[in-house]
Amino acid sequence: MRMTLPMIKPLIFMSSLLLWPMLAHAQTTEPAPPSLSDRVTEAAKANRYRIEKSGDIFSGDGWDRLLAEGRQSQFFLLGEEHGIAENPQLAAALFTDLSESGYSRFAIEVSPFMAARMDDALAEGGLDGLKELFAEPGGQPAFFGMAEEAEMLATVRGNLADAPDVLWGTDYEVLGDRQMLRALEAMPKPEAAAVALSALRAESDAGWAKYEETRSPQFVFSFSGDPQRVRDVEAAWLDRSVDAAWILDQIEETLEINRLFVTGQNFASNKRRADHLVANFLRHWRVELADGRSPEPRVFAKYGASHLVRGRNSNGVFDLGTTLPELAALEGRPSVSLFVLPGQGSSVAVFDPTAMTFRDGAPKDGYGAGMGPLYDAAFDSGYTLIDLRPLRAVLTRTTDPDLVALARTIHGFDYVLIMTGSTPSSALLVE
């Protein structure tokens, strides 16, 4: 049948009606807006700075920025993933330059007693003195059996050769109970206290003997000991000195914290440990102020990142990262916090408690989880410093479980440093 014009016109009209929605959609469709993660990455790229490393020398606009912030701050807080070889080198270089601006104390993740022992060993013999201490039974505390960490302490102490008490320990004591008990045994005490202390020593010796037999860390005294043994010593030694009281408190707190951990009470264990960290830091702080050593002591703190994040950390507790900025604010001074991450895919040194040494492995603390948007902003080589403060307006709050850790980092630290190409620390060789 031949189509006439009157017949064609209705067909054209109907076709246009069918095509119009598709044409209209094609004309009005716009690219999907960037995801929240993409917006964080773009903001991070706009606020990133380079840090270069040549040997032990750091440079670049990121380095200059960290020094400028540190010089005007009361506290410099460096939260880390443990076991990165280049990170203690960074910390040593930062402290060396900042010591010229008045930084005179270096707070670390060991007990007050072991920090004092290391401080004395370094002051008397430098790195060799530290190695001699570490060669003694129980003389090597956690983390600082890594070569780069030990070298950092030697550098830090060497910058202030004539200053007292440069190292501030604030943590519990996992490996040094034999050193602490030996110090207590050398102090004058009532006979009843000596008997109670002997029982405590016997329990420590039995735990370590069982560990040597099995190589199982559950028998290490700090995890197997009974805190009541410590309380027995305290009850029999009422006129004990301040030093003896503090050592006994460190042993007791260690046993209590770890007892909560081994019985599955993780939150209570983390809470008690955080409170212990804060209490020990404030004790150092009050002694410093009372002695008049410095009208406003400036402290460099280096800990695992969970201890130095501002606000509730990944364990759900408030730690030094919340206390110290507030303490600085009371002094009318700012503080600055830096979160250091290994390069993406890089190994770190991980402590092997069955052999009491360090081995290369994947980062065990999980600090890199959820940090993809920040890693995506890193330069292809070298180290990338990102100022996190401008990112807070982008990621103000979130209920997205994939972004919770990222939000905690952005609001909990001032900077993040991504060490692309980082390497694992090596074990310190001790004769």
Phi, psi and omega in degrees: 000136181278129180279127176263164181303316178299331179281326182289320184304315178297325179294320178297319182295317180293322178297321180294324178295322180288325182279336187302313179301322180291320179294318180296319180295320180296326182283333186257347181294133178241159177301145178299142179296152180297146178291166179298322177298318179296322179294323176296316180298316180296319178295322179294320178296328180284349184229039181249153184219150182269144167233125178255151180229129175226105187065236177262008184259130176248147182205180179110167183294331176292319177298313179299324181293316179298317180296318180298317179293318181297322183295334180261004186255156174283319182230140170248117184252119180246106176262137191223164158272120183297151170094013177268121185300321187281342185290313175297332175293320175298313182297319179297318180292319177299312182296321179302313180288321183285337178298334176290343179259008175111359176290125186226359181227143184233105184271134186223168189271058173222173180288157176304320182297310182291328175297318179295320178296318179293321179301314180296317181298319180291319181297325183273325187223009180062213182297324178295323177296323178293320178297322178297318177297315183294338179284344179284152176302124181073014183272352183251111179282168179302148174079320190271009168278001172275137187302315184293327178291317178297318178296324176299313180298321179296321178293314180301311182294324180294335178291337184228058188302328184262359183273146176273150168052054179290320181272127175250113173268140182227358190263184171280183184232110186275322189243351191260020184298325181294325175295317181292318179294323178297321178294320178294321181296331181281350182270143175295143185200161175296157181301318181299323178291323178296321178295314180295322179293325178297322178293321178295317178298319180298322179292321177297313180298320181294319178297315180291325177297319178294323177296314181299327180287320188253338188059027178261122184295347179295341182266353174304135189306321183295343177255341184249346185288158181260116180299340178297329177300323178290318180296330176296319177296315180299319181293330181269357186230065187290330182263027182298154180288169177299319181295317179296319180297320182290321179296315179298322178296322179294319178295314182297315180297321178300313181295321180292316180298314182286331176296319176298320181295311185289342176264013173083009180265068189296316181298313180298322178295313180295322179296315181294321179294317179299317178297322179294317177302313182294315181299319180292320177298314181295329176296312176304316184298314182293321177297318179300314181291320182293324180283349180067024181295325180207135179293336179209076184304133181253129193237134171259124182244132180230112184216171167302146190301328183296335180280340187244004176285141178281134182092191180294129181274188184293343176269000177083016182236163176264133189231199181302328182297338175270319185292314189293318175300324178291321177296319177297320180298325177296332177273001181074024182235153174277171168230165178225140182233140184231132178251121184253126179242145174290165175298150182300126181084000181281149174275161174227168174279128181241133182288131177254102185290344179283341181235357182054047177214181182245141179227153177292138179193178177288148177306128188264344186275350175073018182293335181281348181295129180084000183267013182309313179300331177280318176300324180294341180268356184286150173295158183292334180216163183075192184252142183244119174261126180242125174283114186278343187297320176293343182280346184293329178288338178280314181246076184286316178202157180202149171250001179289117183299336179285347183245359183297312180296322179296317179296320179299319180293313183298321181270346184261343177231157177272326181223154166236140177242120178257116185266075179302130181083014181294161182233158180286147175295161179248156179287140178286131178276117180239129181288000000 
